[in-house]
Amino acid sequence: MKKSSTHNSQVAIVGGGMVGAASACGLADLGLDVTLIEHNRPDFDWPQDEIDLRVSAINKASQHLLENLGAWQLIDDRDAVAYREMRVWDSLSSEIHFDSADIGEPDLGHILQNRVIQRALWQAMEKRPGITVLSPCSVTDLQPSPEKITLQLDDDASLESELLVAADGARSRMRDELGIGFSEFDFQQTAVVTTVRLAQGHAETAWQRFLPEGPLAFLPISTDQCSIVWSTTADIAEKLVEMDDAAFCVALNEAVEGRLGEITETSQRARYPLRSIHAESYISSHAALVGDAAHQIHPLAGQGVNLGFRDAGALIDTVASQLERGRPISNEQGLRAYERTRRGDNLLMQKSMEGFNHLFSNDNSLLKLFRNGGLAATQRLPLIKEGFMQHALGTSGEIPSLCKKAM
């Protein structure tokens, strides 16, 4: 933008990740003028055979949203790896098996690299003339007023908008600038992430074992590779990252009791501490939080970005409703409706994951007895298993319009 100038946009979105880009596409499709601001312009040029460490499990509702925005169609079939089954067991080998065939679905979801999803959404944004992308660009200050919100940009230009969508991640600066606090929970765990190759493949199955220190997940990311998310103590995580590749493959194989056969190679490994956060409010004057800016949960269920896409879908529905009624898109009543729709759902998922992680990542004898009985009962009762699968697919509860299959 031209320095020391003021520009107008009906919607300003800060954050060009998956949820921010999806929000931009959906809001632009309502006929709104949208400006997306992203500090780091993404680099979408990477070696074809390289797999990034950041991946997401995309459920059916999120797939529908991406399809409805025209992004899923831009993803190569090889980059969206379906998993049709899921096997979960604990350190005592109590086990539950989920199969998509039991609920008449072709799969339980897809595993994709985050950058693959982001690239498709940025390509979808490029096809929408109503979207202006400012990147690299940062917001240095913001000032709400009764009629609008003004963003000061790092090139000395300013942007006036009716609605600010904060999609700038768990450490959201926009959330801080809006004066919205948040609660934080430290899991006392560290996640080790890497990609491994399996001699026998993964059988189109997501595998998860609960160890006393935390869950270990194998997520299919190619025909013979899995993305690994191993949640454990900080000390163990440090050792896992520092050991040589051969030793790591042996340790990983032992941790899953050799169920997946020989692990032949591993990529670079990284680690990060696990925390959950939840914003005290999802809205402010002329502003709404979406995705990790509003909430962040434990990765054990792979629901993080799916919740974010539901936020985007719910906000788009809210804005569409305001437009139909001839109201301002940042109408306080409408924004409160958005918060009511999403806050309870996200909080329930967050607390469920915290409780689930505590129940299974624990050596307490009473908890062991309780969880073993629960796994056994769930495995024996088809209706309960089907309910779990439908919830994981995102096809139950209040579903945003974009998260429904197009007719």
N, C-alpha and C positions, 0 to 999 in steps of 0.2 A: 504494500500500500504506500501511497505517497506520504512522505513524512509531514508531520504537523497537520494532517488532514483528518476530518471526521467522516466516517462512512456509516451507512445504515444497513442492517440485515435483520429480518424478522426473527431469525433464530441464530444464535452463536453457540457452537459446540466446541468445547475445549477438550482435546484428546482425540487422536485419530486411530486408536486401537480398534479392536473388533467391535466393541459395543458402541463407541463413538461413531464409527463409520456406518454401522447399521442404522443408528439413530438418524444420521444425516440423510441416508437414502430414503428412509421411511417418511421423514418429515418433508423432504423435498417432493415426494410423491403426493403430498397433500396440497401442492401448489405453493408452498412457502419458499421464501428466499432464505437459503441456509449458508452460513459461513462456518467452515471447520478450521480450527486452529490447532496445529500440531508442532510441538517444539522440535522433534527429531524427524526429519523426512525419512520414511522407511526406504531401505535398500532392498528391492525385490529381485536382484540379480544374484543368484547363488548357484553353486554347482548342482547339477541335476541329481547326483547320487548322494548329496549331503542331506542329512536329517538333523534338524535343529532340536535342541533339548526341550524347548517349550512346546508342549502339545496340549490338545484339549479333546475330551470325549464329548462329541456332539450328539445330543439326543434327537429324537424324532421331531419335537416341537421346534428346536433350533434349526434343524434341517429345513422344515417348512418355511421358517422365517427367511432363511437364506435363499430358498427357491423363490419365494414371493418377491424378494428384492432383486432377483436376477443374478445373484452372486454364486449360488450353488452350481449353476450351469457353466460357470467360468472355471470351475475346479476340475482338473484332470482326474479321471476315475482312479488312477494309480495313487493319487495323493489323498484319497478318502477311503480308508481301510475299514471295512465293515467287520464288526464282531457279532457273531450270532449266538454265542453262549458266554456265560460267565460262571466261573467257579471260585468260591470263597471258602476258605477254611482257616482254622486257628492252629495254635501251637500244639493242641491236643488232637488235631486231625478231625475235629467235628466239621462237617462240610455241608454246603448248600450249593445246588446247581440250578442255574437259570438258563432256559432255552427259549429263544424267540419263537420257535415253532409251537410252543405250548399256548401262545396267545395269538397265533395266526399272523405273525409279523415276519418279514424277511430277515430282520436283524434287530439287535438291541441298540444300535448306534454306530457311529463311525469315529475313528481316531484320526485327527488331522494335526499337522503342524500349525501353530498359531499364525505364523507368517503366511502360510498358504491361504488361510481364511481372510487375513487382513488384505492380502494382495487382491483377492477376488472382490472384496468390498470396495477397495480403492478403484479398481477397474469399473465397478458398478457406479461409483460416484462420478467418474469421468464421463459417463454416458448421460448424466443428468445436468442439463444447463442451469438448473436452479441452485447448484452447489458451487460455492467458491472455496477453494482450499488455500489456506495460508500456511506454508511450511517451507523452511523452518521459521517458526514464529512463536513468540511467547507472550502471555499476558503478564504485565508488570503490576497492574492495579485494576480494581473495579469499583464502581460507584453506583449503587442502586438508587432509584428515585421512584416516585409514585407511578410514573408513566413508562419507565424503561430502565435498562441497566447499561452502563457505559464501561467498556473494557479499554484500558490503556495498553497499547501494544509496545513491544520492544523496539520498534522502528519509529517511535514517537507519534504514530498515527493512533486514532481511537475508533472504536466500533460501538455503535449504539444499537441495542437489540431489545425486542419485546421479551425474549425468553433466552436464558442461558442454560445450557445443558452441560453439567460438569461430568465429564467422562475421562478424567485424567488420573485414574488409578487409585490404589489403596492409600498412597501418600499424597492425596489430592491437595494441591495448593488452592484450587478454587473453593473447596470445602472449608479450608482454613480462612480464606479471604471473606467468605460469607459468614464466618463466625459460628459455624456448625461444629460442635464437638463430636467425639466418638468414644465408644468403649472398646477396650482391647483385651484379648485373652491370649496368653502365651502358653502354647501346648507343651513347652519344654521338650520339643522335638526338632530335629533338623532333617530336611528332605535331601536325599542324594538322588540326582537325576543323571541319566545316561541313556544310550541306545545300545542294545546288544543283538547279536545274530545267533539264531538257534539252528542247530543242525537238522532238527526234525520239524521246524516251523512251529506255529502257535495254534493250529487247528481252528482258526477263526474264533478264538476264545480269549476273553480278558480274564486274567488270573490274579487273584489277590489273596495273600496269606497274612493273617494277623499274628504278629510276633509280640512278645511281652514289651518290647521297646517301641512298637508302632507297626503300621501296616506296610506291606511290600506289594506293589502292583506291577504286573506285566501287561502293557497295552499294545496290541498289534499295530504297527506303523508301516509295515511293508509285508511282502509275502513271507519273509523269513526273519524279520526283525521286530523287536518290541522296544517300546519306550519304557524305561524303568523309573518308578518313583518309590524310593525306599525311605520311609520315615523312621527315624531312630534317634538315639541320644546324640548330643553334640560330639561326644568323645568317639563314639563308634563311627559317626559320619566322617569325622576327620581321618580316621584310619582307613575307611573305605575309599576315600578320595585319593589318599596318598599311596595306597598299595599298588603294586604293578598290575598290569592287565590280567595276567594269568591267575594271580592270587585272587583278584576281585571276581573273576568268573567262577572260580572254585567256591568262594564264599557265597556268591549269589546262588549257585546251584544247590549248595547245602541248605540255604535258607528256604528254598522252595522244595526241599526233599527230593530233588532230582526229577520232579514231575514233568518238566518240559524238555528233558533230554540234555544233550551236551550244549553248553553255551560256548560258542567258538571264538567270539571276539566282542570287544566293547569299545565304544567311542570315548572321547574325553568325558570326564565326570565333573559335576559341579554340585555345590550344596548351598542351601539357604534355610534360615530359621523359619519355623511355622508359627504363624499367629493368625487369629481371626479378629476382624474389626466390624463394628456396626455403628453407622452414623446416628446421632441422637435425633436427627430430622433428615428427611429426604428432600425437603423443599425450603426455600427462602423467598423473599420478594423477587419475582421475575426469574426464579432459578429452580432447577431440579437436579438431583444427583442420580446417576445411573451406574450400574456395574460396580466395580471395586471401589469407586469413590463413595458408594453407599454401604457396601458390605464386602467382606472377604471371608471365605470359609476354608476349612481344612480340605486338602485335595483328595481325601480318601474316596469320595463318591464321584469325583469328576464333575461336579455340578456348578462350578464357579462361573464359567462363561455362559452356561445355560440360564442361570438366574439373571445374569446381565442382559442377555437377549430378551428375556421375559420383561425386564425393566423397560428396555427400549420399546418393545411391543406395546406395553401398557401405557407408556407415556405418549406414544403415537396415537393410540386409541383415545386417550384423554384430550389431546390437542384436536383430533378430528371431531370429537363431540363438541368442543367449544366453538369450532368453526361452523358446524352445522347449526348451532344455536345463536350464531352471530355475536359471540362473546370474544373478548380478548384471549389470545392463546395462553397468556400467563395468568388468566383469571384465578384468583386464590382458591375459590371453591373447586375448580378443576384440578389444580395442583394437589389440593388436599385429598381429592378422590384418587389421584395417582398414588399418593403415599399410602392411603388405606389399602389399596389394592395390592401393593407390593411389600410393604413393611412386614406384615404378619407372616406372609409366605416365606420371605427371606429369613426372618428371625427364627421361624420354626425349623427351617433347614439348618441354619447355623447351630442352634442348640442341639438338634438331633445329631449332627456330626460330632459336636463336642462330647455328647454323652456316649455315642457309639464308639468313638475313639477311646474314651476312658474305659468303657466296658471291655473292649477287646485287647487293648494294650495294657494289660494288667495281670499280675500273677496272683492276685487275691483268690483264695480257694473258693469262697462263696460266689464271687463274680464268675469264676470259671464254671462252676456248677450251673449258674443261671444262664450264661451265654451258650453253653453246650446244649442245655435243654431247649433254649430258644432256636438255635440252628436246627436241631433235630426236628422240632415241631414244625418249623417253617418248611423244611424239606418234605415232610409228610403231608402237608396241607396245601393242595393245589391252589385253592382260592386265595390264600395269603400270599403265596409266591406270585400269582398273577397280579395281585394288587401292588406288590413291590415293583414288578416289572412295568406296569402301566404308569406308576408314579415316576420311575426312572426315565421312562420315555417322554415325560412331560405332557402326557395326553390326558391328565386328570386335573380336576380343580378348575379355577377360573383361567381360561386360556385366551391370551390376546389374539386379535384378529389375524395378525401376520404369522402367528405360531400355529395356525390351522392349515390343513392341507387345502390348496386352492381347488375350487370346484371346476 
